[in-house]
Amino acid sequence: MPAVSETELEELCIVSKVTVKSESGAGYQGELCPNLNIAVTRAEAPKCIRCWNHREDVGSVSEHPELCERCGKVVLRSLS
């Protein structure tokens, strides 16, 4: 089990998605962590208008189709 979850890394790095893989590959390799490769790609998912994260779950809350599930729940909770 990793010390930090993918969700925590997403929040820490302020990015839409983090995928941790234990395999070698192309990408940035830092001097301080020679076994760590980091690859960055553009998100393909739609963008939530509230949090600005690109997430696959945008549109999953029918009352707020422009929001991701997390933001949709927050908005619905604040309105009730």
Backbone torsions as a table, in degrees:
resi	resn	phi	psi	omega
1	MET	NA	129.4	-179.3
2	PRO	-68.8	155.0	179.1
3	ALA	-69.1	-27.2	-179.8
4	VAL	-129.6	133.7	-179.7
5	SER	-78.3	163.7	177.2
6	GLU	-61.3	-39.0	178.5
7	THR	-62.8	-42.3	178.3
8	GLU	-65.9	-37.4	176.8
9	LEU	-65.7	-38.0	177.1
10	GLU	-59.3	-45.4	-179.8
11	GLU	-69.1	-41.5	-179.6
12	LEU	-63.3	-43.4	-177.0
13	CYS	-88.3	-5.4	-177.5
14	ILE	53.0	58.4	178.1
15	VAL	-130.5	164.5	-177.5
16	SER	-73.9	-37.3	-176.0
17	LYS	-153.2	141.7	174.6
18	VAL	-126.4	132.6	173.9
19	THR	-123.5	120.9	179.9
20	VAL	-97.1	125.5	179.5
21	LYS	-126.4	141.4	177.9
22	SER	-102.7	63.1	178.3
23	GLU	-147.1	155.5	178.3
24	SER	-78.4	157.7	-179.6
25	GLY	-176.6	-179.3	179.1
26	ALA	-75.7	156.6	177.7
27	GLY	142.2	-178.2	179.6
28	TYR	-71.2	133.8	175.9
29	GLN	-122.8	114.5	-177.1
30	GLY	-78.9	160.9	179.9
31	GLU	-76.1	-34.1	-176.7
32	LEU	-76.6	-26.0	179.5
33	CYS	-128.6	81.4	-173.4
34	PRO	-63.8	-19.9	179.4
35	ASN	-95.0	9.4	-178.4
36	LEU	-109.2	121.4	173.9
37	ASN	-112.7	135.6	179.7
38	ILE	-122.4	124.7	176.6
39	ALA	-117.9	138.6	-179.3
40	VAL	-120.7	131.7	176.5
41	THR	-132.3	157.6	178.5
42	ARG	-73.3	137.3	179.5
43	ALA	-70.6	139.5	178.5
44	GLU	-98.1	-18.2	-175.7
45	ALA	-72.5	157.3	176.9
46	PRO	-65.7	156.3	-176.7
47	LYS	-97.7	130.4	174.9
48	CYS	-72.8	133.2	-177.1
49	ILE	-77.3	-11.3	179.8
50	ARG	-92.3	-53.5	-176.2
51	CYS	-98.0	-11.4	179.0
52	TRP	67.7	12.2	175.0
53	ASN	-83.3	142.4	174.0
54	HIS	-86.1	115.0	-174.6
55	ARG	-138.4	144.1	179.0
56	GLU	-65.9	-22.4	-176.1
57	ASP	-90.1	9.8	174.5
58	VAL	-62.6	128.5	-179.6
59	GLY	96.4	0.0	-177.5
60	SER	-79.1	-15.2	176.4
61	VAL	-102.2	108.9	-171.6
62	SER	-59.4	-32.3	-179.7
63	GLU	-70.6	-22.3	-178.7
64	HIS	-139.8	75.9	-174.4
65	PRO	-66.9	-12.9	-179.5
66	GLU	-90.3	-1.5	-177.1
67	LEU	-109.6	154.9	171.3
68	CYS	-75.1	170.5	-177.2
69	GLU	-61.0	-43.6	-178.8
70	ARG	-61.3	-48.5	-179.7
71	CYS	-67.5	-37.8	177.9
72	GLY	-59.7	-42.4	178.3
73	LYS	-65.3	-38.9	179.8
74	VAL	-64.9	-44.2	-179.5
75	VAL	-65.7	-44.4	178.8
76	LEU	-61.8	-40.7	179.9
77	ARG	-65.3	-39.3	-177.9
78	SER	-72.3	-22.5	179.4
79	LEU	-86.2	-13.9	-177.3
80	SER	-97.0	NA	NA
